[in-house]
Amino acid sequence: MGQRPDICQKHRICVICEGYEDYEYFKRLTELNVWSSVYRFHLINAKSASNIPARFQDAYQNDKDEIILIFCDTDKAPHKEYENVKRKINTYLNKRKASDKIIIYANPCTMQIILLHFGEVLLKNQGKKTNSTEIEKWTGVKNYDAHEDQIIEICKKIFQSSYQNMRNRVAEINKPDYESGSTNFIVFLQHFENPENDWIEKINKYLQEE
């Protein structure tokens, strides 16, 4: 991992998504042509947070990607499942803070980021029923319970025109993962928009250092 591809190839980035919501949203962003064309994204739907470490290990051992990232929720405090994912990734890579370099997080959930395409939204938790009113208000999708067809319907409402709005809003909540209403997404958006791939090399070098 970390080797440069041939000049005619794109830099292959694997993103392990926690579930359908994360997967379909990230997939939609890759379709909008808002990121540099030098990158090719390989998406994996882990289908639950508990499956993320195993999917990460599989992808790491296959060694087909230049870098492997994780896109997931923190859920509400004390973030037990999220912290468990971080601990297992750190243990596997034998690096105490490895997960801090490769996890794209959303506190409390990815829906927080999705709704920022539509307006100023601050979710308190990741409860589907709790957030259904806000989701309907901004997207028109009623009785949201995270069915795949509902997720796809919302993602179809996301266009290039709203990308910059989301980008500006996530920049304002670039805070530590333990803070409610936070995400580090802006850090990775800047990476994905930049055709210079030195950020990949820097992360891999950090992960491989003794």
C-alpha positions in Angstrom: 0.0 0.0 0.0 1.1 3.6 -0.6 2.8 2.9 -4.0 2.2 5.3 -6.8 0.1 3.8 -9.6 1.2 4.0 -13.2 0.9 7.5 -14.7 -2.1 6.4 -16.8 -4.0 5.1 -13.7 -6.0 6.9 -11.1 -5.2 7.0 -7.5 -7.5 4.3 -6.0 -9.1 5.2 -2.6 -11.1 2.6 -0.7 -13.9 4.0 1.5 -15.5 1.6 4.0 -19.0 3.0 4.7 -20.8 2.1 7.9 -24.1 1.4 6.3 -26.5 2.1 3.4 -27.0 5.8 4.4 -23.2 6.4 4.3 -22.7 4.3 1.2 -25.4 5.8 -1.0 -24.5 9.4 0.1 -20.8 8.9 -0.6 -21.6 7.2 -3.9 -23.8 10.2 -4.9 -20.9 12.6 -4.2 -18.6 10.6 -6.5 -21.2 11.0 -9.3 -21.3 14.8 -9.0 -17.8 15.4 -10.5 -16.9 17.8 -7.7 -13.7 16.0 -6.8 -10.4 15.8 -8.7 -10.5 13.3 -11.6 -7.2 11.8 -10.5 -9.0 9.7 -7.8 -11.0 6.6 -8.2 -13.2 5.6 -5.3 -13.8 2.0 -4.3 -16.8 1.9 -1.9 -17.6 -0.9 0.5 -20.8 -1.1 2.5 -20.0 -2.7 5.8 -23.7 -2.8 6.7 -23.0 -2.0 10.4 -20.3 -0.4 12.5 -19.4 -3.8 14.1 -18.4 -5.0 10.6 -16.0 -2.1 9.8 -12.8 -3.5 11.4 -13.2 -6.9 9.5 -13.8 -5.1 6.2 -10.9 -2.8 6.9 -8.6 -5.8 7.5 -9.8 -7.5 4.3 -9.2 -4.4 2.2 -5.8 -3.8 3.8 -4.6 -7.4 3.2 -5.9 -7.3 -0.4 -3.6 -4.3 -1.0 -5.5 -3.1 -4.1 -5.9 0.5 -2.9 -3.5 3.3 -2.2 -5.3 4.2 1.0 -8.3 2.9 3.0 -10.6 5.3 4.7 -13.7 4.8 6.9 -16.9 6.8 6.8 -19.1 6.4 9.9 -21.2 7.9 12.7 -20.1 8.5 16.2 -23.6 8.0 17.6 -24.4 9.6 21.0 -22.0 9.7 23.9 -20.2 7.7 25.2 -19.8 6.5 21.5 -19.2 2.9 22.5 -19.4 1.3 19.1 -17.5 4.1 17.4 -14.7 3.9 20.0 -14.6 0.2 19.6 -14.0 0.6 15.8 -11.2 3.1 16.5 -9.6 0.8 19.1 -9.7 -2.2 16.8 -8.2 -0.2 13.8 -5.5 1.2 16.1 -4.7 -2.3 17.4 -4.6 -3.8 13.9 -2.3 -1.2 12.5 -0.3 -1.1 15.8 -0.5 2.6 15.9 -2.1 4.4 18.8 -3.8 7.2 16.8 -4.0 5.5 13.4 -7.8 5.8 13.3 -7.6 9.6 13.7 -6.0 9.8 10.3 -8.3 7.6 8.3 -11.8 8.0 9.8 -14.3 10.4 8.4 -16.8 10.9 11.2 -20.1 12.6 11.7 -21.4 13.3 15.2 -24.1 12.1 15.7 -24.6 10.7 12.2 -24.1 11.0 8.5 -27.6 12.5 8.1 -26.2 15.6 9.8 -23.9 16.1 6.7 -26.6 15.1 4.2 -29.0 17.7 5.5 -26.4 20.5 5.3 -26.9 20.3 1.5 -30.4 21.7 2.1 -30.0 24.1 5.1 -28.6 24.9 8.5 -29.4 21.8 10.5 -28.0 20.6 13.8 -29.2 17.1 14.8 -29.1 16.0 18.5 -28.9 12.3 17.9 -29.1 9.7 15.2 -32.6 8.4 16.0 -34.5 7.9 12.8 -37.9 8.8 14.2 -36.5 11.7 16.2 -35.0 13.2 13.1 -37.8 12.3 10.7 -39.5 15.8 11.0 -36.3 17.6 10.1 -35.6 15.2 7.3 -39.1 15.7 5.8 -38.8 19.5 6.3 -35.6 19.7 4.2 -36.0 16.8 1.7 -39.7 16.1 1.5 -39.2 12.5 2.4 -41.9 11.5 4.9 -41.6 9.0 7.8 -37.9 8.4 7.3 -36.7 5.1 8.7 -33.5 4.6 6.6 -35.0 2.2 4.1 -32.7 2.0 1.1 -35.3 3.5 -1.3 -35.7 6.6 1.0 -31.9 7.1 1.2 -31.7 6.9 -2.6 -34.6 9.3 -3.0 -32.8 11.9 -0.7 -29.5 11.4 -2.5 -31.1 12.1 -5.9 -32.0 15.6 -4.5 -28.3 16.4 -4.1 -26.6 18.2 -6.9 -23.5 20.1 -7.7 -25.3 23.3 -6.8 -25.7 22.3 -3.2 -22.2 20.9 -2.8 -20.6 24.2 -2.0 -23.3 25.0 0.6 -22.6 21.7 2.3 -18.9 22.3 2.1 -19.2 25.7 3.7 -21.4 24.4 6.5 -19.2 21.4 7.4 -16.2 23.7 7.6 -18.0 25.5 10.4 -18.5 22.3 12.4 -14.9 21.0 12.0 -14.6 20.0 15.6 -13.4 17.0 17.7 -15.4 13.8 17.3 -16.7 13.9 20.8 -18.5 17.2 20.3 -22.1 17.0 19.3 -22.8 18.3 15.8 -19.3 17.9 14.5 -17.5 16.3 11.5 -14.0 16.3 10.0 -15.5 16.0 6.5 -14.0 19.3 5.3 -10.5 17.9 5.8 -11.2 15.1 3.4 -13.2 17.2 0.9 -10.1 19.4 0.6 -8.0 16.2 -0.1 -10.5 14.9 -2.7 -10.6 18.2 -4.5 -6.8 18.5 -4.7 -5.1 16.7 -7.6 -1.9 16.6 -5.6 -1.9 13.2 -3.9 0.8 13.9 -1.3 -1.8 13.7 1.5 -2.1 10.0 0.7 1.6 9.5 1.0 1.8 11.4 4.3 -1.0 9.4 5.9 0.5 6.1 4.8 4.0 7.1 6.0 2.5 8.0 9.4 0.7 4.6 9.6 3.8 2.7 8.7 6.2 4.5 11.0 7.5 2.5 14.0 
